[in-house]
Amino acid sequence: MDEGDLDDVIVVVGHPYADVEATLRAWMEIGPGPRARVRPKRAFRESTGEALPLAVIPLRYRNDVESRNAIRRGRVEDPWPHLPGRPKVGEPDE
């Protein structure tokens, strides 16, 4: 994915109160905030409305079980280590 796609891909983030849409660039910069389990649940291309697989989101930014376990195993670096509840390298898998 090239740099320009980051603003054309919209992620729909599942939040306890309501789903929120953000560009992939914004999600990658901000992350889940204080809610450690908030994660993208859908993605689409804003310019066309085309549904996209979640695989368009790099693994380290998906914040799902696979992503958090990859961080714990040291396979990928945590993009948001400053946020509460983030996985640490060496912790047991979920």
N, C-alpha and C positions, 0 to 999 in steps of 0.2 A: 504494500500500500504506500502510495507516495504522500508527501506532506499535504498536498491540496485535498486529498480525500478525508483528512482528519476533520475538516469542517463540513463535508458533505455527508458523512456518516453520522446518523443520529442514533443514540442508544436510549432505550427506554429502561429506566432504572426502577426496579420494584422497591417501593418505600412503604412502610406500614400505613401511612396515611393516604397516600395517592401515588400513582406512578408519575415519574418525572422524566421529561425528555431533555437531553443535553447533547451537544456535539461530542464526538469521540474525543476531540482535542480537550474540551472542558473536563470530561470524565477523567481523562488521563492526568490532567493537572490537579484536579480537586479530589477525586476519589470518593469513598463512601462517607467521609466525615466521621462524626462520632459513633455512627451505627456500623459496627464492624461487619455485619452480614449483608448489608445493602449491596446489590449487584445488578448489572445489566441483565435483563431478561429477554429483550428483543433488540434488533438493530435494523435500520433501513436507510436507504439512500434518500436524502432530502430532495435532491434534484429530480428524481424519477419516482419516488415512492416504493422502489424495489425493495422487497424484504431481503435481508442479508443474514447469513449464518453468524452465530456469535463468534465463530472462528476468525472473523475479520478483526476482532479485538485481540491484541496480543495477549498471550497467556497471563503474563504478570499483572495485567489490568482487569482481568475478568472477575476477580474477587469471589470465585466459586470454590468449591471443595478442591478441585484439581489445582487451581491456581494457588490457594493457600498451602496445600500440601507441597507443591513444587517449591514454594518459598521456604518451607520448613526443611526440605531436603537440600536446599542450597542450589537447586537447578536454575532458579531465576531470582533476581534481586527484588526485594519489596519496593514498589514505587512510592509508598506512603508510610515509611517507618515512623514518622512523627505522630501518626494517628493512633488513638487508643484501640486496644484489642487486636492489634496486628500480630500475625504469626511470627515466631522467631526461629531462626535456624537451629535445628537440633530438637525442637519440640516434637512430641509424637504426632502422627497424622490424625486427622479427624476421623 
